[in-house]
Structures are given as C-alpha cells and as structure tokens.
Amino acid sequence: MQLINKIDNYSAVVGIIGLGYVGLPLALEFAGKGFTVLGFDIDKNKIPILSSGKSYIKHIKEERIKNAVDSKKFSATSDFSRLTTCDAVIICVPTPLDEHKEPDLTYIVSSGKLVADNFRKGQLVVLESSTYPGTTEEILLPMLEESKSPAIEREGQNPSAKLIVGKDFYLAFSPEREDPNNPNFSTATIPKIVGGVTPECLEVAVALYNKIIIKTVPVSSPKVAESAKLLENIYRSVNIALVNELKMVFDRMDINVWEVIEAAKTKPFGFQAFYPGPGLGGHCIPIDPFYLTWKAREYDINTRFIELAGEVNTSMPYYVVERIFEALNKNKKSLNGIKVLILGASYKKDIDDMRESPTLKLIEILREKGAEVDYNDPFIPKLPSTRKYQYDMSSVELTKENLNKYDLVVLSTNHTQYDYQFLYDNSKLIIDTRNAFDKITTNGKLSRA
C-alpha cells in the first residue's frame, strides 16, 4: 500500500487541523519523529507566534516548537488549500455543547468541508475530537465520499462518482487522551485507541500512530473508539459527582470528606480516589457525557445515571456560594456589597487552560448576588472571552495590601505556586474548595466548601 510505504519511510506529510491543547502537541510529536507536519488553524493570530518558535500554551515549551520550526519539519498556516499536499489529515477541533446542552458539531462539520474541498485520492483522514458514537461515519464519511475537490478532478476522477472508502481514501477515529501538564504521561506515552471504517482504514491509521505512540489499541469500528472515549469521561464524571454529593452530605454531618477519602484509598483493591471541587472543568468531563445522552434519545433511552451526575456536578458552584453565605453569616456580613477575590481561574492546577472552568460560573453567581469580584491566577493574566462569558478582568497581584482589601478569599484552583500560609495570614476570611489549606493551623477564619 503506497501510503503505508510513505509512512514507513517518514516521507508522508501530516496535516493537523486545530492547533490547540490537542493538535499542537500531536503536531510536535510527528515533527519530532521526522515527519513533515503542516499545522492548520482558523485563528490567524496563532500562525506568526508558532512560526517564530513561540508558544501560547504554557506547558508546551517554546524550545520544542522552535526546534520543529528550525528543522523545517513543522510549519503553521491558515491556508487550507494546502491540505492537498498532505498524505494524512488529523482533525483536532473543539466539540462544545450549545445552550441546550446538545452537541455543537460546527467545528467538525466546517473542518470536514475544508478537507472535502481540498481532498485528493489516497489520503488518510482521522478525527480525534470527542463526539457521539457515529459521528465519523454519519458526518465525515459522506462529505469525503462526495468530495468535488479540484485535486480529484485533475486526476481524472468522474466528478459525479462517489469515492470509495478503504480504496480511494482512508477514514478513522482515534480519540485524544491529552491531560495537560501531567508529569507522568504525554501524547507519545498514552496508548492510542484507533477505529477504522474498513480494515484497510484501520491498517493505515495504526501504521501512522505506531510511529509516534508507545502503543496503539485497534478496535473494530469508529463507533467503538468514539464510545470508549465517552466511557472514560463518563466514568470520571459519575465518580466525581459521587464524591461531590458525599461532600455535601458529610459537611452537614460535620465530617471532613477529605479525611474520609484519604482513609478509604488505603484499601489496595476495589477503590479509586476521586476528589470533590467547586465544579467540573476542562473540555471533556463536563461535556462528553451529554454527547451520549443526546445520541441515546435516538434510541428512546434515557441515560438517567449520566444526567444525574451532570446535575450534581453542575450544581457545585451554587453549593460553594451557599457555603459562602454561611461563612459570611457567621461573621455578621452580607454577600451583597462585599469584595471577593477568587484564587485560580484555570480548571485545574498549574495549567493555563480555562475551558469550562467553574471559576467563571462562580464569578457570574457572586456578581448576581451583588458582590464585587476580582481574581488571581499566575497562569492567566487576563480572562479571555469564551462562548458564554466575556469578562474584562485582569489578575490581581497577591500582596499583603491587596489581600487586606477583600472581605473574602475563595480558593477555586489549588495552584502549587500559591503560598498558602501567606494567603492565610493576610486574608480576613477564606473559603477553600480544594482542601488546599489542610496543612495550615487555622483559628476559625477558614471554611471548606
């Protein structure tokens, strides 16, 4: 097979659509192994940054990008007509939910159209974006089969004839498994699930990923691969909802849920520790379960367990605000009119990723209740606009003078850069949603939420 030969000798050109938290590290892995990589993104502001060897994602080191650019193995562009030069095209675009918590496939559809409009025979197309089972074959496959790309016409293909998957082109799904800034796992060391539309598609896709991934896990179809990704994140969502609910129960019973978890996890089998927080964040866990919930309706199935977990996790910012009310009440203060500083804007510690961060919801609720809200995050100097929130806010410096200005400090993200003793010593009242102050000897001005 010609494409496998090109993969084997590293002469295949790899195109990556979407240069974010998934696409950029993937592009750098391929470039680092000797492939020529073209990175595509609709955000034209990213192109000069990458071309100069710089990084806009904190945990991706600029040295990696500079080495890839200087070696001529990686280049970034917003010119999608160059897709015709690629032998393999990997789609790594967002799959958000709309305002009704239903799948928004806008980015997948638009990427599929760009590929179909700049398609040529013999290409491999892989979707990595998390989505519902059936997306690859229901959305992308018809687009590629019916491609009217000029590149195909120039090769003499009858423009009215459908291309044949597994013969004229190859299509697969391989879910991303990125965990930003995880010190133990990277793109290359996380096993890769791969599902091809045909056996030939699977063979080509596995051959490509085998060049950069420690282990590939072939499955029988794209639907299985799509479902596996959903299962991974539904598993986490349900278990996080469980500990979030237990936190609310144990708080009422005056039991420290964190101590309970530490005790339970000493069991060497049958238990995995999950931890409560102010809500779910990141692009996967708050979103992926609803993709399956939506798809299940086609089959007249109500996914009650998944939806209940979603309700519990979505309610957590409101629970934090309830705990704030209680703490203020004990100190004879009202939420209306006070000054609040939220520590941490990213969805988890030590990264600059704000996707679905519960801090954004906390800001909204607290402002609605009349509080004046600021934030600090060493990784996010200014809050970027999101699909739902457009806050014009910049990170406040953590000095003794600034901390003393606030009636309340809320710890939302437990960055390791924070000096918790300093924060405790110079704050009037603290709400800790992450048990970050557990090593601090307190005198009553700290409450957990």
C-alpha positions as CSV (number, residue, x, y, z in Angstrom):
1,M,0.0,0.0,0.0
2,Q,1.6,3.3,-1.2
3,L,0.5,5.4,1.8
4,I,1.9,2.8,4.3
5,N,5.2,2.8,2.4
6,K,5.3,6.6,2.8
7,I,4.5,6.3,6.5
8,D,7.2,3.7,7.0
9,N,9.9,5.8,5.4
10,Y,8.7,9.0,7.1
11,S,8.0,10.8,3.8
12,A,4.3,11.1,4.4
13,V,3.2,14.7,5.1
14,V,0.9,15.0,8.1
15,G,-1.7,17.8,8.4
16,I,-3.1,18.7,11.8
17,I,-6.3,20.8,11.8
18,G,-6.6,22.7,15.1
19,L,-3.5,23.8,16.9
20,G,-4.8,23.9,20.5
21,Y,-4.2,21.7,23.6
22,V,-4.6,18.5,21.5
23,G,-3.4,19.4,18.0
24,L,-0.2,21.3,18.8
25,P,1.4,18.6,21.0
26,L,0.4,16.0,18.4
27,A,2.0,18.0,15.6
28,L,5.2,18.4,17.6
29,E,5.3,14.6,18.2
30,F,5.1,13.9,14.5
31,A,7.7,16.5,13.7
32,G,10.0,15.2,16.4
33,K,9.9,11.8,14.8
34,G,10.9,13.1,11.4
35,F,7.6,13.7,9.6
36,T,6.9,16.9,7.8
37,V,3.9,18.5,9.5
38,L,1.6,21.2,8.4
39,G,-0.5,22.7,11.2
40,F,-3.8,24.4,10.2
41,D,-5.8,26.8,12.3
42,I,-8.6,29.3,11.5
43,D,-7.1,31.6,14.2
44,K,-4.6,33.6,12.1
45,N,-3.1,35.1,15.3
46,K,-1.5,31.7,16.1
47,I,0.4,31.4,12.9
48,P,3.1,34.1,13.4
49,I,3.5,33.0,17.0
50,L,4.3,29.4,16.0
51,S,6.3,30.5,13.0
52,S,8.6,32.5,15.3
53,G,9.1,29.4,17.6
54,K,6.9,30.8,20.4
55,S,4.2,29.1,22.4
56,Y,0.8,30.3,23.5
57,I,0.2,27.2,25.7
58,K,2.2,27.4,28.9
59,H,3.0,23.7,29.4
60,I,4.2,23.3,25.8
61,K,7.8,24.5,25.9
62,E,8.9,27.0,23.3
63,E,12.1,25.0,22.7
64,R,10.0,22.1,21.2
65,I,8.3,24.5,18.8
66,K,11.5,26.3,17.9
67,N,13.3,23.0,17.2
68,A,10.5,21.8,15.0
69,V,10.3,25.1,13.1
70,D,14.1,25.4,12.7
71,S,14.3,21.8,11.4
72,K,11.7,22.7,8.7
73,K,9.6,19.7,10.0
74,F,6.8,21.9,11.2
75,S,5.0,24.9,9.8
76,A,1.7,26.6,10.6
77,T,-0.8,28.1,8.2
78,S,-4.3,29.3,7.8
79,D,-4.3,28.4,4.1
80,F,-6.5,25.3,3.9
81,S,-5.8,24.8,0.2
82,R,-2.5,23.3,1.3
83,L,-4.4,20.3,2.6
84,T,-4.0,18.8,-0.8
85,T,-0.3,18.4,-0.1
86,C,-0.9,16.2,3.0
87,D,-1.0,12.4,3.0
88,A,-2.7,12.2,6.3
89,V,-5.1,14.8,7.9
90,I,-5.9,14.7,11.6
91,I,-8.8,16.8,12.9
92,C,-8.4,18.1,16.4
93,V,-11.1,20.7,16.8
94,P,-13.4,21.6,19.8
95,T,-16.8,19.9,20.2
96,P,-18.7,22.1,22.7
97,L,-22.3,22.0,23.8
98,D,-24.9,24.6,22.8
99,E,-27.0,26.5,25.2
100,H,-29.4,23.5,25.4
101,K,-26.5,21.1,26.4
102,E,-26.8,19.4,23.0
103,P,-23.8,18.7,20.7
104,D,-22.4,21.5,18.6
105,L,-20.6,19.9,15.7
106,T,-19.9,23.2,14.0
107,Y,-16.2,22.8,14.1
108,I,-16.2,19.2,12.9
109,V,-18.6,20.0,10.1
110,S,-16.6,23.0,8.9
111,S,-13.3,21.1,9.2
112,G,-14.9,18.2,7.2
113,K,-15.9,20.6,4.5
114,L,-12.5,22.1,4.3
115,V,-10.9,18.7,3.9
116,A,-13.5,17.6,1.3
117,D,-12.9,20.8,-0.7
118,N,-9.2,20.2,-0.7
119,F,-9.2,16.4,-0.9
120,R,-7.2,14.0,-3.1
121,K,-7.3,10.3,-3.6
122,G,-5.1,8.2,-1.3
123,Q,-5.4,10.4,1.8
124,L,-6.0,9.3,5.3
125,V,-8.4,11.4,7.4
126,V,-8.6,10.8,11.2
127,L,-11.0,12.5,13.6
128,E,-9.7,13.0,17.2
129,S,-12.4,15.3,18.6
130,S,-14.5,13.8,21.3
131,T,-18.0,13.2,20.0
132,Y,-21.0,10.9,20.0
133,P,-20.9,7.4,18.5
134,G,-21.5,7.5,14.8
135,T,-20.1,11.0,14.0
136,T,-17.2,9.7,11.9
137,E,-19.4,7.6,9.6
138,E,-22.5,9.8,9.7
139,I,-20.9,13.2,9.3
140,L,-17.4,12.9,7.8
141,L,-17.8,9.8,5.6
142,P,-20.5,11.3,3.3
143,M,-18.6,14.5,2.9
144,L,-15.4,12.7,1.7
145,E,-17.3,10.2,-0.5
146,E,-19.0,13.0,-2.3
147,S,-15.9,15.3,-2.5
148,K,-15.8,17.5,-5.6
149,S,-12.3,18.7,-4.9
150,P,-10.5,20.1,-7.9
151,A,-7.5,17.9,-7.0
152,I,-9.6,14.8,-7.6
153,E,-10.9,16.1,-10.9
154,R,-7.4,16.8,-12.1
155,E,-6.6,13.2,-11.5
156,G,-9.4,12.2,-14.0
157,Q,-11.9,11.1,-11.4
158,N,-15.5,11.3,-12.6
159,P,-16.9,14.2,-10.5
160,S,-20.3,12.5,-10.2
161,A,-18.9,9.2,-8.9
162,K,-18.5,8.6,-5.1
163,L,-15.1,7.9,-3.8
164,I,-14.8,4.5,-2.1
165,V,-13.6,4.4,1.5
166,G,-10.8,1.9,2.1
167,K,-9.8,2.1,-1.6
168,D,-9.8,5.8,-2.7
169,F,-9.2,7.2,0.8
170,Y,-9.0,6.1,4.4
171,L,-11.0,7.3,7.4
172,A,-10.7,6.5,11.1
173,F,-11.4,7.8,14.6
174,S,-8.8,8.0,17.3
175,P,-9.9,9.8,20.5
176,E,-7.5,12.3,22.0
177,R,-6.4,11.5,25.6
178,E,-4.5,14.6,26.5
179,D,-4.1,15.6,30.1
180,P,-2.4,19.0,30.1
181,N,0.7,19.3,32.2
182,N,0.5,15.7,33.5
183,P,4.1,14.9,34.6
184,N,3.6,11.2,34.1
185,F,2.0,10.9,30.7
186,S,2.4,12.8,27.4
187,T,1.0,12.4,23.9
188,A,3.5,9.8,23.0
189,T,3.2,7.7,26.1
190,I,-0.6,7.4,26.4
191,P,-2.0,4.3,24.5
192,K,-4.0,5.3,21.4
193,I,-7.3,3.7,20.5
194,V,-7.9,3.5,16.8
195,G,-11.1,2.5,14.9
196,G,-11.2,2.4,11.1
197,V,-14.2,2.5,8.8
198,T,-12.8,-0.5,6.9
199,P,-9.9,-2.9,7.7
200,E,-7.8,-1.0,5.2
201,C,-8.5,2.2,7.0
202,L,-7.6,0.7,10.3
203,E,-4.3,-0.7,8.9
204,V,-3.2,2.7,7.6
205,A,-4.2,4.7,10.7
206,V,-2.5,2.2,13.0
207,A,0.6,2.4,10.9
208,L,0.7,6.2,11.3
209,Y,0.2,6.3,15.0
210,N,2.6,3.4,15.6
211,K,5.4,5.8,14.5
212,I,4.8,8.2,17.5
213,I,2.7,6.4,20.1
214,I,4.0,3.9,22.6
215,K,1.1,1.6,22.0
216,T,-1.9,1.5,19.6
217,V,-5.1,-0.2,20.5
218,P,-7.0,-1.2,17.4
219,V,-10.8,-1.7,17.8
220,S,-13.4,-2.9,15.3
221,S,-15.0,0.4,14.3
222,P,-15.0,4.1,14.7
223,K,-18.2,3.8,16.9
224,V,-16.3,1.6,19.4
225,A,-13.5,4.2,19.5
226,E,-15.9,7.0,19.9
227,S,-17.8,5.2,22.7
228,A,-14.6,4.3,24.5
229,K,-13.7,8.0,24.8
230,L,-17.2,8.7,26.2
231,L,-16.9,5.8,28.7
232,E,-13.6,7.2,30.0
233,N,-15.0,10.6,30.8
234,I,-18.5,9.4,31.9
235,Y,-16.7,7.2,34.4
236,R,-14.9,10.2,35.8
237,S,-17.9,12.4,35.7
238,V,-20.1,9.9,37.7
239,N,-17.4,9.3,40.3
240,I,-16.7,13.0,40.8
241,A,-20.4,13.5,41.2
242,L,-20.4,10.8,43.8
243,V,-17.8,12.5,45.9
244,N,-19.3,15.9,45.3
245,E,-22.6,14.6,46.7
246,L,-20.8,12.9,49.6
247,K,-19.1,16.2,50.4
248,M,-22.4,17.9,50.8
249,V,-23.7,15.1,53.0
250,F,-20.6,14.9,55.1
251,D,-20.4,18.7,55.5
252,R,-23.9,18.6,57.0
253,M,-22.8,15.8,59.4
254,D,-19.6,17.7,60.3
255,I,-17.4,15.1,58.8
256,N,-14.3,16.0,56.7
257,V,-14.8,14.4,53.3
258,W,-11.1,14.8,52.5
259,E,-10.1,12.7,55.5
260,V,-12.7,10.1,54.6
261,I,-11.2,9.8,51.1
262,E,-7.7,9.5,52.4
263,A,-8.8,6.7,54.7
264,A,-10.8,4.9,52.0
265,K,-8.0,4.9,49.5
266,T,-5.7,2.9,51.8
267,K,-7.7,-0.1,50.5
268,P,-5.4,-1.8,48.0
269,F,-8.2,-3.0,45.7
270,G,-11.7,-2.1,44.6
271,F,-11.4,1.7,45.3
272,Q,-10.0,4.6,43.3
273,A,-9.9,8.0,44.8
274,F,-11.8,10.9,43.3
275,Y,-11.9,14.4,44.8
276,P,-14.6,17.0,45.2
277,G,-14.3,20.5,43.9
278,P,-16.2,23.7,43.0
279,G,-17.5,22.2,39.7
280,L,-16.2,20.4,36.7
281,G,-13.8,22.0,34.2
282,G,-11.9,21.1,31.1
283,H,-13.1,20.3,27.6
284,C,-14.0,16.6,28.2
285,I,-15.6,15.7,31.5
286,P,-18.3,18.5,31.7
287,I,-19.2,17.9,28.0
288,D,-18.7,14.4,26.7
289,P,-21.4,12.7,28.8
290,F,-24.0,14.9,27.3
291,Y,-23.0,13.7,23.8
292,L,-24.0,10.2,24.7
293,T,-27.2,11.4,26.4
294,W,-28.2,13.3,23.3
295,K,-27.5,10.3,21.0
296,A,-29.2,7.9,23.2
297,R,-32.5,9.7,22.7
298,E,-32.5,8.5,19.1
299,Y,-32.9,5.0,20.6
300,D,-35.6,6.0,23.1
301,I,-33.2,5.6,26.0
302,N,-33.0,8.0,28.9
303,T,-29.5,8.0,30.4
304,R,-30.7,8.8,33.9
305,F,-27.4,7.9,35.7
306,I,-25.3,10.1,33.4
307,E,-27.8,13.0,33.6
308,L,-28.0,12.8,37.4
309,A,-24.2,13.0,37.6
310,G,-24.3,16.0,35.3
311,E,-26.9,17.7,37.6
312,V,-24.8,17.2,40.7
313,N,-21.6,18.5,39.1
314,T,-23.3,21.5,37.5
315,S,-24.8,22.4,40.9
316,M,-21.4,22.6,42.7
317,P,-20.7,26.3,42.1
318,Y,-24.1,27.1,43.7
319,Y,-23.2,24.9,46.7
320,V,-20.0,26.9,47.1
321,V,-22.0,30.1,47.1
322,E,-24.2,28.6,49.8
323,R,-21.2,27.9,51.9
324,I,-20.0,31.5,51.3
325,F,-23.4,32.7,52.6
326,E,-23.0,30.6,55.8
327,A,-19.4,31.7,56.4
328,L,-20.4,35.4,56.0
329,N,-23.4,35.0,58.2
330,K,-21.3,33.7,61.0
331,N,-19.2,36.8,60.6
332,K,-22.3,39.1,60.5
333,K,-21.7,40.1,56.9
334,S,-23.8,40.1,53.8
335,L,-22.7,38.9,50.3
336,N,-24.2,42.0,48.8
337,G,-21.6,44.7,48.5
338,I,-18.6,42.8,49.8
339,K,-15.3,42.4,47.9
340,V,-14.4,38.9,46.9
341,L,-11.1,37.6,45.5
342,I,-11.2,34.2,43.7
343,L,-7.9,32.3,43.6
344,G,-7.4,30.3,40.4
345,A,-9.2,30.7,37.0
346,S,-8.0,27.6,35.2
347,Y,-10.0,24.4,35.6
348,K,-7.2,22.5,37.3
349,K,-3.9,23.4,39.0
350,D,-0.7,24.5,37.3
351,I,-2.1,25.0,33.7
352,D,-3.4,27.9,31.7
353,D,-6.5,26.1,30.4
354,M,-9.7,27.8,31.2
355,R,-12.1,25.6,29.2
356,E,-15.4,25.2,31.2
357,S,-13.7,26.4,34.4
358,P,-16.1,26.6,37.4
359,T,-14.5,29.9,38.4
360,L,-16.3,31.6,35.5
361,K,-19.6,30.4,36.9
362,L,-18.7,31.4,40.4
363,I,-17.9,35.0,39.2
364,E,-21.3,35.1,37.5
365,I,-23.2,33.9,40.6
366,L,-21.4,36.2,43.0
367,R,-21.8,39.2,40.8
368,E,-25.5,38.5,40.5
369,K,-25.7,38.4,44.3
370,G,-24.2,41.8,44.5
371,A,-20.5,41.0,45.3
372,E,-17.6,42.9,43.8
373,V,-15.4,40.1,42.3
374,D,-11.7,40.0,41.3
375,Y,-9.4,37.1,40.6
376,N,-5.8,36.0,40.7
377,D,-4.2,33.3,38.6
378,P,-0.4,33.1,38.0
379,F,-1.1,31.4,34.6
380,I,-3.8,33.6,33.3
381,P,-3.0,37.3,33.4
382,K,-6.3,38.3,31.7
383,L,-9.5,36.4,31.4
384,P,-10.1,35.6,27.7
385,S,-13.6,35.7,26.1
386,T,-15.4,32.4,26.0
387,R,-18.5,31.3,24.2
388,K,-20.6,32.2,27.3
389,Y,-18.6,34.7,29.3
390,Q,-16.9,38.0,28.2
391,Y,-15.3,39.2,31.4
392,D,-13.0,42.2,31.2
393,M,-10.8,41.2,34.1
394,S,-7.1,41.0,34.9
395,S,-5.3,39.0,37.6
396,V,-4.8,40.9,40.8
397,E,-1.3,40.8,42.4
398,L,-1.1,38.8,45.6
399,T,0.4,41.3,48.1
400,K,-0.4,41.8,51.7
401,E,-2.0,45.2,50.9
402,N,-4.2,43.8,48.2
403,L,-5.4,40.8,50.2
404,N,-6.4,43.1,53.1
405,K,-8.8,44.8,50.7
406,Y,-11.0,41.8,50.3
407,D,-13.7,40.7,52.7
408,L,-13.5,37.1,51.4
409,V,-11.0,35.0,49.5
410,V,-12.3,31.9,47.6
411,L,-9.8,29.2,46.7
412,S,-11.1,27.7,43.4
413,T,-7.9,26.3,41.8
414,N,-5.1,24.9,44.0
415,H,-2.0,26.0,42.1
416,T,1.2,24.9,43.7
417,Q,2.7,28.4,43.2
418,Y,0.4,29.7,45.9
419,D,2.0,30.4,49.3
420,Y,-0.9,29.1,51.4
421,Q,0.5,30.3,54.7
422,F,0.9,33.8,53.3
423,L,-2.6,33.7,51.9
424,Y,-4.0,32.6,55.2
425,D,-2.0,35.1,57.3
426,N,-3.2,38.0,55.2
427,S,-6.8,37.2,54.4
428,K,-9.8,38.1,56.5
429,L,-12.0,35.1,55.6
430,I,-11.3,32.1,53.3
431,I,-13.4,29.5,51.6
432,D,-11.4,26.5,50.5
433,T,-13.0,24.3,47.8
434,R,-9.9,22.1,47.2
435,N,-8.6,21.3,50.7
436,A,-5.5,23.3,49.8
437,F,-5.1,24.8,53.3
438,D,-5.2,21.4,55.0
439,K,-1.6,21.8,56.4
440,I,-2.4,25.3,57.8
441,T,-3.2,25.6,61.5
442,T,-6.4,27.7,61.4
443,N,-8.2,29.8,64.0
444,G,-11.7,30.0,62.6
445,K,-11.4,32.2,59.5
446,L,-11.2,29.2,57.1
447,S,-14.2,27.3,55.8
448,R,-14.3,24.4,53.4
449,A,-16.8,24.2,50.5
